[in-house]
């Protein structure tokens, strides 16, 4: 499973979206953590477009006063989220990696 974490320092701008799309498609990313999105709202179409797939899920903690913002995205074929906890500083998810022989819960 490929997991990437990146501080994007704002998701506004065509070049940053192009950069993230390239990472997802070229590297075969299964899960991505994006910090400092600086987005107050996030629509389904934006996430689907970024991943070029609608078989994904995500949690987004909105930015406040033009700063912060956390986006966690994953492909449904790779991970199942059973529980989640969010604050203004973090997103915690408990779930299972698919394709693993283990039945253990995973804290991400």
Long-range contacts (C-beta under 8 A, 24 or more apart in sequence): 1-30, 1-31, 1-78, 1-79, 1-97, 1-99, 2-27, 2-28, 2-29, 2-30, 2-31, 3-29, 3-30, 3-31, 3-32, 3-33, 4-29, 4-31, 4-32, 4-33, 5-32, 5-33, 5-35, 6-32, 6-33, 6-34, 6-35, 7-35, 7-36, 8-34, 8-35, 8-36, 8-37, 9-36, 9-38, 10-36, 10-37, 10-38, 11-37, 11-38, 11-39, 11-69, 11-71, 12-38, 12-39, 17-50, 20-50, 21-50, 21-52, 24-50, 24-51, 24-52, 25-52, 30-74, 30-75, 30-77, 30-78, 30-79, 31-72, 31-73, 31-74, 31-75, 31-78, 31-79, 31-108, 32-71, 32-72, 32-73, 32-74, 33-70, 33-71, 33-72, 34-70, 34-71, 34-72, 34-73, 35-69, 35-70, 36-67, 36-68, 36-69, 37-63, 37-69, 37-70, 37-71, 38-63, 38-66, 38-67, 38-68, 38-69, 39-63, 39-69, 39-71, 40-64, 40-69, 42-71, 47-71, 47-73, 51-75, 57-81, 59-84, 59-86, 59-91, 59-93, 61-86, 61-87, 61-88, 61-90, 61-91, 64-88, 72-108, 79-106, 79-108
